[in-house]
Amino acid sequence: MNGIILRTLITILGLFLASSLIPGVTISGTGTFILAALLLGLVNAFIRPIAFLMTLPLTLLTLGLFLFVINAAMFGLVAAMLDGFFVSGFWSAVFGSIVVSITATIASWYVGPDGRVEVYVIRNY
């Protein structure tokens, strides 16, 4: 349970950074951030794998670059579901999804599989 909460908080941070850095991404309200993070997790867990399998030949043909389009589509889908979450266009969705992905990747370096923050200590004897 702690892992879900921690990963949701990481996604909220990524969404906050995306709304701050990307001009076409606007999220208003704390509740919208929380709902957007939860919906993004659900969409990435259930809809994204289906979209990936359906577009696998195109993804292979473009050497994986089509995954940016899939991520932007999932980001835009969440924006379409929520009233306080607006994405102005395709490129805003692409860059917004990249910011959220980079934030989640960097944060996941410090979060273990059970959802706890891991600290590594290097001792030189």
C-alpha positions, 0 to 999 in steps of 0.5 A: 500500500505504501508503494502505491501512495509513494508512486502516486506522489511521484506522479503528482510531482511529475504532473506539477513539473509538467504544468510548470515547465510546459506552456500547453499543460494546465492543471488547476487544483490539488484535487485535480493533481491527485485524480490525474495521478491516479487516472494516469496510473490506471490508464498506464496499467490497463489501456497502454498495454493494449495500445502498445500491442495494437501498434507494435508493428508501427512501433517496430517500424519506427524503432520505438519512437512511436512509444512517444505518441502512445505516451502522449495519447495516454496523457491526453486521454487523462486530460480529456477525462478531467475538467481541471486538466488541459493539454493544448495540443499534441506537442504539449502532450508529448513534452508533458508525458516526457517530463512525467516519465523522466520524473518517475524514472529518476524517483524510481531509482530511489524506490524499491520494489516494495515501495520503500525508499532505499538508501545505499551506503558505500563504506570504504574500509 
